[in-house]
Amino acid sequence: MIHKALLFSNDLDHALFCGFGILVSVYALYVETRKHKDSRYRAACDFGENMSCSRVLTSSYSKGFGVVEILLGKEHFLNMPNCILGIIFYAMQLILGMTSFAGVPAVLFLTSIISCIGSAYLAFILFFVLKDLCLVCIATYVVNGVLMYLNYQIFFH
């Protein structure tokens, strides 16, 4: 009985986590833009040298996952901030989550898997390459994991 209750609230949970993902991504974009304009800017999520979201959000990995520039060049349109991709992803998840077309659950689940693969890659970069602890980044990883779980429930039930 509890399992069915969880499924019943899935639409609301999905929308809430998509909204939270959008908010976190918009804040990340704000921090990134502000830090590029003013190197002295200190974001609310900057707690120290190794716990600085602005340092992470202005690193080479914050655009195109750090690979687009290498593969396609710095000026390529795909070399956009990861947080813009996040805003697009969460908005797409939100909009598709409110529809009932055939195939939508598969698209939601597949794109969630891709987002979690991207999160795992970025978490590796965060912890082992940049050696930082970015709370904004970790929040997006958690949102992506929760969305994958919710989309799994939709797809397989």
ABEGO torsion letter per residue (X at the ends): XAAAAAAAAAAAAAAAAAAAAAAAAAAAAAAAAAAAABAABBBAABAEAABBAAAAAABAAABGGGAAAAAAEAABAABBBAAAAAAAAAAAAAAAAABABBGAAAAAAAAAAAAAAAAAAAAAAAAAAAGBBBAAAAAAAAAAAAAAAAAAAAAAX
